[in-house]
Amino acid sequence: MHDVNTADGGAAGRCAPPNQLWRAYSDAVNTAFLTRFLPKRQIDCLLKTDLFDEALSDGLYPHLSHQARSVVGIDLSMPTVQTAGSRYPDLRALAADVRCLPFADNRFDVIISNSTLDHFKSRGEILASLRELNRVLRNGGQLLLTLDNLANPIVALRNALPFRLLNRIGLVPYYVGPTFGPRGLLRVLRQAGFDTQDVVALMHSPRAIAVALARLFEKYATPETHRRFLRFLLGFEHLSRCPTRFVTGYYVAAHAKKR
């Protein structure tokens, strides 16, 4: 998803994404997570810290536009901002860095940060970004956050191996940085001024196999097969109820509130 030379907390310079069938799965999983924790009433102002999804697929904006009267989306990549903004004219799309946000204190009711902060070069930058998100969030406001899950053995192995090697052989086409498992995420959220309400695991399908099959089916299969395959992938999300959920989930997700 990300450019191999960029650790930006946004979508700057990202390379070609997985196909639209895989994007549909990702959007469905993230939407289910948001539906579970977002306020049931409509809110005034919401911030999304990444516009990659909205630039390349339906993304989360169609769902978020019903949740908030105003949705602001940021990204470091101006082409990504422009593409997302052209696809969704009512989305306020801005070029900005999550580590230094151009917003006043206490601006937003809810912040959505899906797989944004796991592309920095240090955990210190993750903490700095979370403190910025806390600053612009209203008292009692909610943060819905996802990161690569370090408790997943495949993610842990990927992060332990040299990135340049993985990139050279084509296994990791984008830069991935330090991240946390559930315990580490709880700790860093507390340091940043959040009270965590819940931590869950997302996207339990075997990623490498699923992406390869999604590419194959999108190229050769019928729309009905696409729908069946999507239902098959979403069936893996039942693993989120198991004691082993943080071993199988590729993402760790938190619902937190500003103190």
C-alpha positions as CSV (number, residue, x, y, z in Angstrom):
1,M,0.0,0.0,0.0
2,H,2.8,2.4,0.6
3,D,5.8,3.7,-1.2
4,V,9.0,1.8,-0.3
5,N,10.9,5.0,0.6
6,T,8.2,6.7,2.5
7,A,7.3,6.6,6.2
8,D,4.8,9.4,6.2
9,G,1.7,8.5,8.2
10,G,-0.3,9.0,5.0
11,A,-0.6,7.7,1.5
12,A,2.3,9.5,-0.1
13,G,3.8,7.8,-3.1
14,R,2.0,4.5,-2.6
15,C,2.4,1.9,-5.3
16,A,-0.3,-0.1,-7.1
17,P,-2.8,-1.6,-4.5
18,P,-4.3,-5.0,-4.4
19,N,-7.3,-5.4,-6.7
20,Q,-10.7,-4.1,-6.1
21,L,-12.0,-7.4,-4.7
22,W,-9.4,-7.3,-2.0
23,R,-10.2,-3.6,-1.4
24,A,-13.9,-4.5,-1.0
25,Y,-13.0,-7.0,1.7
26,S,-10.8,-4.4,3.5
27,D,-13.6,-1.8,3.3
28,A,-16.2,-4.2,4.6
29,V,-14.0,-5.2,7.6
30,N,-13.2,-1.6,8.5
31,T,-16.8,-0.6,8.1
32,A,-18.0,-3.3,10.4
33,F,-15.4,-2.1,13.0
34,L,-16.7,1.5,12.7
35,T,-20.3,0.5,12.9
36,R,-19.7,-1.4,16.1
37,F,-18.1,1.6,17.9
38,L,-19.2,4.9,16.3
39,P,-21.9,6.9,18.1
40,K,-25.4,6.0,17.0
41,R,-26.3,9.7,16.7
42,Q,-25.0,11.9,14.0
43,I,-22.0,14.0,15.1
44,D,-20.7,17.4,13.9
45,C,-17.2,16.9,12.7
46,L,-15.0,13.8,12.0
47,L,-11.4,13.5,10.9
48,K,-10.0,10.6,8.8
49,T,-6.2,10.5,8.8
50,D,-5.7,8.7,5.5
51,L,-7.3,9.0,2.1
52,F,-5.7,6.0,0.4
53,D,-8.9,4.0,0.5
54,E,-11.1,6.8,-0.8
55,A,-8.6,7.4,-3.7
56,L,-8.6,3.8,-4.9
57,S,-11.9,2.2,-3.8
58,D,-15.2,3.2,-2.2
59,G,-13.3,3.5,1.1
60,L,-15.0,4.5,4.3
61,Y,-16.3,7.9,3.3
62,P,-19.7,6.7,2.1
63,H,-20.3,5.3,5.6
64,L,-18.7,8.2,7.4
65,S,-20.7,10.8,5.5
66,H,-23.9,9.4,7.2
67,Q,-22.2,9.6,10.6
68,A,-21.0,13.2,10.5
69,R,-22.2,16.5,9.2
70,S,-18.7,17.3,8.2
71,V,-15.9,14.8,7.3
72,V,-12.3,16.0,6.9
73,G,-9.7,13.7,5.4
74,I,-6.0,14.3,5.3
75,D,-3.0,12.7,3.5
76,L,0.5,13.7,2.7
77,S,0.2,12.8,-0.9
78,M,-1.3,15.7,-2.9
79,P,-2.3,13.3,-5.8
80,T,-4.1,11.1,-3.3
81,V,-5.9,14.1,-1.8
82,Q,-6.9,15.4,-5.3
83,T,-8.2,12.0,-6.4
84,A,-10.2,11.4,-3.2
85,G,-11.6,14.9,-3.3
86,S,-12.6,14.5,-7.0
87,R,-14.4,11.2,-6.2
88,Y,-16.2,12.7,-3.2
89,P,-16.8,16.5,-3.6
90,D,-18.4,16.8,-0.2
91,L,-15.3,15.4,1.5
92,R,-13.0,18.1,2.8
93,A,-9.7,16.6,1.6
94,L,-6.5,18.3,2.7
95,A,-2.7,17.7,2.4
96,A,-1.5,17.4,6.0
97,D,0.9,15.5,8.3
98,V,-0.7,13.6,11.2
99,R,2.4,14.4,13.2
100,C,1.7,18.1,13.0
101,L,-2.0,18.8,12.3
102,P,-3.1,22.1,11.0
103,F,-6.2,22.2,13.2
104,A,-7.2,24.0,16.4
105,D,-7.4,22.2,19.7
106,N,-10.7,20.3,20.5
107,R,-11.8,20.5,16.8
108,F,-13.2,17.0,16.2
109,D,-15.8,14.7,17.8
110,V,-14.4,11.5,16.3
111,I,-11.1,10.6,14.6
112,I,-10.7,7.6,12.4
113,S,-7.1,6.4,11.9
114,N,-7.0,3.2,9.9
115,S,-3.5,1.8,9.2
116,T,-1.9,5.2,9.2
117,L,0.5,5.3,12.1
118,D,2.2,2.0,11.3
119,H,4.4,3.4,8.5
120,F,6.7,5.6,10.5
121,K,10.3,4.9,11.3
122,S,10.0,5.0,15.1
123,R,7.5,4.3,17.8
124,G,8.2,7.8,19.1
125,E,6.5,9.2,16.0
126,I,3.5,7.0,16.7
127,L,3.3,8.5,20.2
128,A,3.8,12.0,18.8
129,S,1.0,11.5,16.3
130,L,-1.4,10.1,19.0
131,R,-0.7,13.2,21.1
132,E,-1.6,15.4,18.1
133,L,-4.8,13.4,17.6
134,N,-5.6,13.8,21.3
135,R,-5.0,17.6,21.0
136,V,-7.5,18.1,18.2
137,L,-10.1,15.8,19.7
138,R,-12.8,17.3,21.9
139,N,-12.9,16.2,25.5
140,G,-14.6,12.8,25.6
141,G,-14.2,12.5,21.9
142,Q,-13.6,9.1,20.3
143,L,-10.6,7.6,18.5
144,L,-11.0,4.5,16.3
145,L,-7.5,3.3,15.4
146,T,-6.1,0.3,13.5
147,L,-2.4,-0.7,13.3
148,D,-0.5,-3.7,12.0
149,N,-0.7,-6.3,14.8
150,L,2.7,-7.2,16.1
151,A,1.2,-10.1,18.1
152,N,0.5,-11.9,14.7
153,P,3.5,-14.1,14.0
154,I,3.6,-13.3,10.3
155,V,3.5,-9.5,11.0
156,A,6.2,-9.9,13.7
157,L,8.4,-12.0,11.3
158,R,8.0,-9.4,8.5
159,N,8.9,-6.6,10.8
160,A,12.0,-8.5,12.2
161,L,13.4,-9.1,8.7
162,P,15.3,-6.4,6.7
163,F,12.9,-4.3,4.8
164,R,15.2,-3.8,1.8
165,L,15.5,-7.6,1.4
166,L,11.7,-8.1,1.6
167,N,11.2,-5.2,-0.8
168,R,13.8,-6.5,-3.3
169,I,12.2,-9.9,-3.5
170,G,8.7,-8.4,-3.9
171,L,7.2,-9.6,-0.6
172,V,6.7,-6.1,0.8
173,P,6.2,-3.5,-1.9
174,Y,5.7,-0.6,0.6
175,Y,7.4,0.6,3.7
176,V,6.2,-0.8,7.0
177,G,7.4,0.6,10.3
178,P,7.3,-0.3,14.0
179,T,3.9,-1.1,15.5
180,F,2.4,-2.7,18.5
181,G,0.4,-5.7,19.7
182,P,-2.6,-5.2,22.0
183,R,-0.7,-4.6,25.2
184,G,1.7,-2.2,23.6
185,L,-1.2,-0.3,22.0
186,L,-2.9,0.0,25.3
187,R,0.2,1.4,26.8
188,V,0.9,4.0,24.1
189,L,-2.7,5.2,24.1
190,R,-2.5,5.8,27.8
191,Q,0.7,7.7,27.4
192,A,-1.0,9.9,24.7
193,G,-3.9,10.8,27.0
194,F,-6.6,8.3,26.0
195,D,-8.7,5.9,28.0
196,T,-9.1,2.7,25.9
197,Q,-12.6,1.3,25.8
198,D,-11.9,-1.9,23.8
199,V,-9.2,-3.6,21.8
200,V,-10.0,-6.1,19.0
201,A,-8.3,-7.9,16.2
202,L,-9.3,-7.5,12.5
203,M,-8.7,-9.2,9.1
204,H,-8.1,-12.8,9.9
205,S,-8.0,-14.3,6.4
206,P,-4.6,-15.7,5.3
207,R,-3.4,-12.5,3.6
208,A,-0.9,-13.7,1.1
209,I,-3.1,-16.5,-0.2
210,A,-6.2,-14.4,-0.1
211,V,-4.7,-11.5,-2.1
212,A,-3.4,-13.9,-4.7
213,L,-6.8,-15.5,-5.1
214,A,-8.5,-12.2,-5.2
215,R,-6.3,-11.1,-8.1
216,L,-7.0,-14.3,-9.9
217,F,-10.8,-14.2,-9.3
218,E,-11.0,-10.6,-10.3
219,K,-9.3,-11.3,-13.6
220,Y,-11.1,-14.5,-14.5
221,A,-14.2,-15.2,-12.4
222,T,-17.8,-14.0,-12.7
223,P,-19.4,-11.3,-10.5
224,E,-21.3,-14.0,-8.6
225,T,-18.0,-15.8,-7.8
226,H,-16.7,-12.4,-6.6
227,R,-19.6,-12.1,-4.2
228,R,-19.1,-15.7,-2.9
229,F,-15.4,-15.2,-2.4
230,L,-16.0,-11.9,-0.5
231,R,-18.4,-13.8,1.8
232,F,-15.8,-16.5,2.2
233,L,-13.1,-14.0,3.3
234,L,-15.5,-12.2,5.7
235,G,-16.2,-15.6,7.3
236,F,-12.7,-15.6,8.7
237,E,-13.7,-12.6,10.8
238,H,-15.5,-15.0,13.1
239,L,-12.0,-15.8,14.5
240,S,-12.2,-12.4,16.2
241,R,-14.3,-14.1,18.9
242,C,-11.7,-16.8,19.7
243,P,-9.0,-16.6,22.4
244,T,-6.4,-16.7,19.6
245,R,-7.8,-13.6,17.9
246,F,-4.6,-11.6,18.4
247,V,-2.5,-14.4,16.8
248,T,-4.7,-14.6,13.7
249,G,-5.7,-11.0,13.2
250,Y,-3.4,-8.9,10.9
251,Y,-4.6,-5.7,12.5
252,V,-5.1,-4.6,16.1
253,A,-7.8,-2.1,16.5
254,A,-8.7,0.2,19.5
255,H,-11.7,2.2,20.5
256,A,-10.5,5.0,22.8
257,K,-11.7,8.2,24.3
258,K,-9.9,11.4,25.2
259,R,-9.6,11.9,28.9
